[in-house]
Amino acid sequence: MPSVLKKVHVSLAELNLWLNSKKTWLENTCWSLPDYPGIKVNIDGSWLEGQNRVGFGGVIRDSLGRWLGGFASSEIGGDPLRAELLAIKEGLSFCWNFGYKQVVCETYCIDAISAIERAIWERNLVHKHRDIINNIKDLVKKDWRVVFIGIPREINQVVYVLTSWRTRLRTQHVTWKNPPNFMFEVYEKDRCSLH
Protein backbone atom coordinates (compact mmCIF):
# COMPACT_ATOMS: atom_id res chain seq x y z
CA MET A 1 0.00 0.00 0.00
CA PRO A 2 2.77 2.57 0.76
CA SER A 3 4.25 2.11 -2.74
CA VAL A 4 0.82 2.80 -4.29
CA LEU A 5 0.50 5.98 -2.24
CA LYS A 6 4.00 7.01 -3.27
CA LYS A 7 3.11 6.49 -6.96
CA VAL A 8 -0.07 8.51 -6.54
CA HIS A 9 1.95 11.27 -4.84
CA VAL A 10 4.51 11.25 -7.67
CA SER A 11 1.73 11.31 -10.29
CA LEU A 12 0.09 14.27 -8.55
CA ALA A 13 3.44 16.04 -8.36
CA GLU A 14 3.97 15.46 -12.09
CA LEU A 15 0.49 16.75 -12.89
CA ASN A 16 1.10 19.83 -10.74
CA LEU A 17 4.44 20.39 -12.50
CA TRP A 18 2.77 20.15 -15.90
CA LEU A 19 -0.07 22.49 -14.92
CA ASN A 20 2.36 25.06 -13.49
CA SER A 21 4.48 24.85 -16.63
CA LYS A 22 1.42 25.31 -18.82
CA LYS A 23 0.45 28.37 -16.76
CA THR A 24 3.98 29.78 -17.12
CA TRP A 25 3.85 29.18 -20.86
CA LEU A 26 0.59 31.05 -21.20
CA GLU A 27 1.63 34.00 -19.02
CA ASN A 28 5.20 34.52 -20.24
CA THR A 29 6.21 35.28 -23.78
CA CYS A 30 9.77 36.38 -23.04
CA TRP A 31 12.56 35.69 -20.58
CA SER A 32 11.83 37.05 -17.10
CA LEU A 33 14.06 38.14 -14.25
CA PRO A 34 14.55 35.96 -11.18
CA ASP A 35 13.58 37.46 -7.83
CA TYR A 36 16.38 39.20 -5.94
CA PRO A 37 18.78 37.87 -4.64
CA GLY A 38 18.29 34.79 -6.78
CA ILE A 39 19.81 33.92 -10.11
CA LYS A 40 18.45 32.04 -13.08
CA VAL A 41 20.18 29.37 -15.09
CA ASN A 42 18.61 28.62 -18.45
CA ILE A 43 19.76 25.32 -19.89
CA ASP A 44 19.35 23.45 -23.13
CA GLY A 45 20.54 20.20 -24.62
CA SER A 46 20.66 19.07 -28.21
CA TRP A 47 21.30 15.78 -29.95
CA LEU A 48 22.60 15.16 -33.44
CA GLU A 49 21.41 11.64 -34.20
CA GLY A 50 23.40 11.24 -37.40
CA GLN A 51 26.61 12.20 -35.63
CA ASN A 52 25.81 10.39 -32.36
CA ARG A 53 26.69 13.56 -30.41
CA VAL A 54 25.03 15.57 -27.67
CA GLY A 55 25.61 19.21 -26.89
CA PHE A 56 24.45 21.09 -23.84
CA GLY A 57 24.86 24.51 -22.35
CA GLY A 58 23.56 27.13 -20.02
CA VAL A 59 23.43 30.82 -19.28
CA ILE A 60 23.38 32.26 -15.77
CA ARG A 61 21.84 35.71 -15.20
CA ASP A 62 21.05 37.76 -12.11
CA SER A 63 17.94 39.63 -10.98
CA LEU A 64 18.84 42.55 -13.26
CA GLY A 65 19.29 40.31 -16.29
CA ARG A 66 23.08 40.68 -16.28
CA TRP A 67 25.17 37.85 -17.69
CA LEU A 68 27.00 36.07 -14.86
CA GLY A 69 28.38 33.21 -16.93
CA GLY A 70 27.76 30.73 -19.65
CA PHE A 71 28.97 27.28 -20.59
CA ALA A 72 28.67 24.78 -23.39
CA SER A 73 29.91 21.23 -23.82
CA SER A 74 29.54 18.33 -26.19
CA GLU A 75 30.26 14.64 -26.03
CA ILE A 76 29.87 11.49 -28.07
CA GLY A 77 26.80 9.31 -27.56
CA GLY A 78 23.57 9.85 -25.72
CA ASP A 79 20.08 10.92 -26.61
CA PRO A 80 17.96 14.09 -26.27
CA LEU A 81 17.01 13.47 -22.62
CA ARG A 82 20.61 12.76 -21.65
CA ALA A 83 21.64 16.05 -23.24
CA GLU A 84 19.05 17.95 -21.20
CA LEU A 85 20.01 16.21 -17.96
CA LEU A 86 23.71 16.89 -18.57
CA ALA A 87 22.86 20.56 -19.10
CA ILE A 88 20.96 20.69 -15.80
CA LYS A 89 23.78 18.94 -13.93
CA GLU A 90 26.42 21.24 -15.39
CA GLY A 91 24.29 24.35 -14.82
CA LEU A 92 23.65 23.51 -11.17
CA SER A 93 27.34 22.64 -10.63
CA PHE A 94 28.32 25.97 -12.16
CA CYS A 95 25.91 27.84 -9.86
CA TRP A 96 27.01 25.91 -6.76
CA ASN A 97 30.72 26.47 -7.50
CA PHE A 98 30.14 30.22 -7.75
CA GLY A 99 28.27 30.31 -4.44
CA TYR A 100 24.76 31.13 -5.62
CA LYS A 101 22.21 30.07 -2.99
CA GLN A 102 18.85 30.76 -4.70
CA VAL A 103 18.64 29.26 -8.15
CA VAL A 104 15.83 28.99 -10.67
CA CYS A 105 16.67 26.41 -13.34
CA GLU A 106 14.63 26.83 -16.52
CA THR A 107 14.35 24.31 -19.33
CA TYR A 108 11.78 23.49 -21.95
CA CYS A 109 12.32 19.73 -21.32
CA ILE A 110 9.50 18.70 -19.01
CA ASP A 111 10.70 15.08 -19.20
CA ALA A 112 14.00 16.07 -17.57
CA ILE A 113 12.25 17.98 -14.77
CA SER A 114 9.86 15.08 -14.24
CA ALA A 115 12.73 12.55 -14.02
CA ILE A 116 14.50 14.72 -11.42
CA GLU A 117 11.35 15.29 -9.38
CA ARG A 118 10.60 11.55 -9.43
CA ALA A 119 14.15 10.79 -8.23
CA ILE A 120 13.68 13.11 -5.27
CA TRP A 121 10.59 11.14 -4.17
CA GLU A 122 11.70 7.61 -5.08
CA ARG A 123 14.59 6.03 -3.20
CA ASN A 124 15.59 3.37 -5.74
CA LEU A 125 15.03 5.04 -9.07
CA VAL A 126 15.32 2.76 -12.09
CA HIS A 127 16.01 4.96 -15.09
CA LYS A 128 18.21 4.82 -18.15
CA HIS A 129 19.99 8.00 -16.99
CA ARG A 130 19.99 7.35 -13.24
CA ASP A 131 23.71 8.19 -13.01
CA ILE A 132 23.12 11.79 -14.07
CA ILE A 133 19.77 12.06 -12.27
CA ASN A 134 21.40 10.92 -9.00
CA ASN A 135 24.17 13.51 -9.48
CA ILE A 136 21.51 16.19 -9.90
CA LYS A 137 19.62 14.87 -6.87
CA ASP A 138 22.82 15.13 -4.79
CA LEU A 139 23.33 18.71 -5.97
CA VAL A 140 19.75 19.69 -5.10
CA LYS A 141 20.18 18.28 -1.56
CA LYS A 142 22.98 20.77 -0.79
CA ASP A 143 22.44 23.84 1.39
CA TRP A 144 20.67 26.03 -1.16
CA ARG A 145 17.31 26.51 -2.83
CA VAL A 146 16.79 25.17 -6.36
CA VAL A 147 13.52 25.48 -8.26
CA PHE A 148 12.90 23.83 -11.65
CA ILE A 149 10.58 25.54 -14.11
CA GLY A 150 9.47 24.35 -17.53
CA ILE A 151 9.34 27.07 -20.17
CA PRO A 152 8.69 27.21 -23.92
CA ARG A 153 11.75 27.01 -26.15
CA GLU A 154 10.97 30.52 -27.45
CA ILE A 155 11.82 31.93 -24.02
CA ASN A 156 15.10 29.98 -24.00
CA GLN A 157 16.60 31.39 -27.23
CA VAL A 158 19.87 32.66 -25.71
CA VAL A 159 20.94 29.26 -24.48
CA TYR A 160 19.46 27.52 -27.54
CA VAL A 161 21.85 29.50 -29.77
CA LEU A 162 24.76 28.73 -27.42
CA THR A 163 24.05 25.00 -27.37
CA SER A 164 23.49 24.73 -31.12
CA TRP A 165 26.85 26.40 -31.69
CA ARG A 166 28.60 23.98 -29.34
CA THR A 167 27.04 20.82 -30.75
CA ARG A 168 28.23 21.61 -34.27
CA LEU A 169 31.82 22.53 -33.33
CA ARG A 170 32.69 19.30 -31.50
CA THR A 171 35.00 20.84 -28.92
CA GLN A 172 34.81 19.68 -25.35
CA HIS A 173 33.93 22.45 -22.89
CA VAL A 174 33.85 26.24 -23.06
CA THR A 175 32.86 28.85 -20.47
CA TRP A 176 32.20 32.55 -20.98
CA LYS A 177 32.38 35.43 -18.52
CA ASN A 178 30.63 37.66 -21.08
CA PRO A 179 28.19 36.90 -23.89
CA PRO A 180 30.12 35.61 -26.92
CA ASN A 181 29.92 37.72 -30.07
CA PHE A 182 27.97 35.13 -32.07
CA MET A 183 25.00 35.38 -29.71
CA PHE A 184 25.14 39.03 -28.70
CA GLU A 185 22.09 39.97 -30.81
CA VAL A 186 19.87 37.30 -29.20
CA TYR A 187 21.11 38.23 -25.71
CA GLU A 188 20.41 41.94 -26.28
CA LYS A 189 16.94 41.12 -27.61
CA ASP A 190 16.22 39.26 -24.34
CA ARG A 191 17.54 42.18 -22.28
CA CYS A 192 15.44 44.70 -24.21
CA SER A 193 12.30 42.67 -23.60
CA LEU A 194 12.75 43.24 -19.84
CA HIS A 195 12.26 47.01 -20.05
C-alpha positions as CSV (number, residue, x, y, z in Angstrom):
1,M,0.0,0.0,0.0
2,P,2.8,2.6,0.8
3,S,4.2,2.1,-2.7
4,V,0.8,2.8,-4.3
5,L,0.5,6.0,-2.2
6,K,4.0,7.0,-3.3
7,K,3.1,6.5,-7.0
8,V,-0.1,8.5,-6.5
9,H,2.0,11.3,-4.8
10,V,4.5,11.2,-7.7
11,S,1.7,11.3,-10.3
12,L,0.1,14.3,-8.5
13,A,3.4,16.0,-8.4
14,E,4.0,15.5,-12.1
15,L,0.5,16.8,-12.9
16,N,1.1,19.8,-10.7
17,L,4.4,20.4,-12.5
18,W,2.8,20.2,-15.9
19,L,-0.1,22.5,-14.9
20,N,2.4,25.1,-13.5
21,S,4.5,24.9,-16.6
22,K,1.4,25.3,-18.8
23,K,0.4,28.4,-16.8
24,T,4.0,29.8,-17.1
25,W,3.9,29.2,-20.9
26,L,0.6,31.0,-21.2
27,E,1.6,34.0,-19.0
28,N,5.2,34.5,-20.2
29,T,6.2,35.3,-23.8
30,C,9.8,36.4,-23.0
31,W,12.6,35.7,-20.6
32,S,11.8,37.0,-17.1
33,L,14.1,38.1,-14.3
34,P,14.5,36.0,-11.2
35,D,13.6,37.5,-7.8
36,Y,16.4,39.2,-5.9
37,P,18.8,37.9,-4.6
38,G,18.3,34.8,-6.8
39,I,19.8,33.9,-10.1
40,K,18.4,32.0,-13.1
41,V,20.2,29.4,-15.1
42,N,18.6,28.6,-18.5
43,I,19.8,25.3,-19.9
44,D,19.4,23.4,-23.1
45,G,20.5,20.2,-24.6
46,S,20.7,19.1,-28.2
47,W,21.3,15.8,-29.9
48,L,22.6,15.2,-33.4
49,E,21.4,11.6,-34.2
50,G,23.4,11.2,-37.4
51,Q,26.6,12.2,-35.6
52,N,25.8,10.4,-32.4
53,R,26.7,13.6,-30.4
54,V,25.0,15.6,-27.7
55,G,25.6,19.2,-26.9
56,F,24.5,21.1,-23.8
57,G,24.9,24.5,-22.4
58,G,23.6,27.1,-20.0
59,V,23.4,30.8,-19.3
60,I,23.4,32.3,-15.8
61,R,21.8,35.7,-15.2
62,D,21.1,37.8,-12.1
63,S,17.9,39.6,-11.0
64,L,18.8,42.5,-13.3
65,G,19.3,40.3,-16.3
66,R,23.1,40.7,-16.3
67,W,25.2,37.9,-17.7
68,L,27.0,36.1,-14.9
69,G,28.4,33.2,-16.9
70,G,27.8,30.7,-19.7
71,F,29.0,27.3,-20.6
72,A,28.7,24.8,-23.4
73,S,29.9,21.2,-23.8
74,S,29.5,18.3,-26.2
75,E,30.3,14.6,-26.0
76,I,29.9,11.5,-28.1
77,G,26.8,9.3,-27.6
78,G,23.6,9.8,-25.7
79,D,20.1,10.9,-26.6
80,P,18.0,14.1,-26.3
81,L,17.0,13.5,-22.6
82,R,20.6,12.8,-21.6
83,A,21.6,16.1,-23.2
84,E,19.0,18.0,-21.2
85,L,20.0,16.2,-18.0
86,L,23.7,16.9,-18.6
87,A,22.9,20.6,-19.1
88,I,21.0,20.7,-15.8
89,K,23.8,18.9,-13.9
90,E,26.4,21.2,-15.4
91,G,24.3,24.3,-14.8
92,L,23.7,23.5,-11.2
93,S,27.3,22.6,-10.6
94,F,28.3,26.0,-12.2
95,C,25.9,27.8,-9.9
96,W,27.0,25.9,-6.8
97,N,30.7,26.5,-7.5
98,F,30.1,30.2,-7.7
99,G,28.3,30.3,-4.4
100,Y,24.8,31.1,-5.6
101,K,22.2,30.1,-3.0
102,Q,18.9,30.8,-4.7
103,V,18.6,29.3,-8.2
104,V,15.8,29.0,-10.7
105,C,16.7,26.4,-13.3
106,E,14.6,26.8,-16.5
107,T,14.4,24.3,-19.3
108,Y,11.8,23.5,-22.0
109,C,12.3,19.7,-21.3
110,I,9.5,18.7,-19.0
111,D,10.7,15.1,-19.2
112,A,14.0,16.1,-17.6
113,I,12.2,18.0,-14.8
114,S,9.9,15.1,-14.2
115,A,12.7,12.6,-14.0
116,I,14.5,14.7,-11.4
117,E,11.3,15.3,-9.4
118,R,10.6,11.5,-9.4
119,A,14.2,10.8,-8.2
120,I,13.7,13.1,-5.3
121,W,10.6,11.1,-4.2
122,E,11.7,7.6,-5.1
123,R,14.6,6.0,-3.2
124,N,15.6,3.4,-5.7
125,L,15.0,5.0,-9.1
126,V,15.3,2.8,-12.1
127,H,16.0,5.0,-15.1
128,K,18.2,4.8,-18.2
129,H,20.0,8.0,-17.0
130,R,20.0,7.4,-13.2
131,D,23.7,8.2,-13.0
132,I,23.1,11.8,-14.1
133,I,19.8,12.1,-12.3
134,N,21.4,10.9,-9.0
135,N,24.2,13.5,-9.5
136,I,21.5,16.2,-9.9
137,K,19.6,14.9,-6.9
138,D,22.8,15.1,-4.8
139,L,23.3,18.7,-6.0
140,V,19.7,19.7,-5.1
141,K,20.2,18.3,-1.6
142,K,23.0,20.8,-0.8
143,D,22.4,23.8,1.4
144,W,20.7,26.0,-1.2
145,R,17.3,26.5,-2.8
146,V,16.8,25.2,-6.4
147,V,13.5,25.5,-8.3
148,F,12.9,23.8,-11.6
149,I,10.6,25.5,-14.1
150,G,9.5,24.3,-17.5
151,I,9.3,27.1,-20.2
152,P,8.7,27.2,-23.9
153,R,11.7,27.0,-26.2
154,E,11.0,30.5,-27.4
155,I,11.8,31.9,-24.0
156,N,15.1,30.0,-24.0
157,Q,16.6,31.4,-27.2
158,V,19.9,32.7,-25.7
159,V,20.9,29.3,-24.5
160,Y,19.5,27.5,-27.5
161,V,21.8,29.5,-29.8
162,L,24.8,28.7,-27.4
163,T,24.0,25.0,-27.4
164,S,23.5,24.7,-31.1
165,W,26.9,26.4,-31.7
166,R,28.6,24.0,-29.3
167,T,27.0,20.8,-30.8
168,R,28.2,21.6,-34.3
169,L,31.8,22.5,-33.3
170,R,32.7,19.3,-31.5
171,T,35.0,20.8,-28.9
172,Q,34.8,19.7,-25.3
173,H,33.9,22.4,-22.9
174,V,33.8,26.2,-23.1
175,T,32.9,28.9,-20.5
176,W,32.2,32.6,-21.0
177,K,32.4,35.4,-18.5
178,N,30.6,37.7,-21.1
179,P,28.2,36.9,-23.9
180,P,30.1,35.6,-26.9
181,N,29.9,37.7,-30.1
182,F,28.0,35.1,-32.1
183,M,25.0,35.4,-29.7
184,F,25.1,39.0,-28.7
185,E,22.1,40.0,-30.8
186,V,19.9,37.3,-29.2
187,Y,21.1,38.2,-25.7
188,E,20.4,41.9,-26.3
189,K,16.9,41.1,-27.6
190,D,16.2,39.3,-24.3
191,R,17.5,42.2,-22.3
192,C,15.4,44.7,-24.2
193,S,12.3,42.7,-23.6
194,L,12.8,43.2,-19.8
195,H,12.3,47.0,-20.1
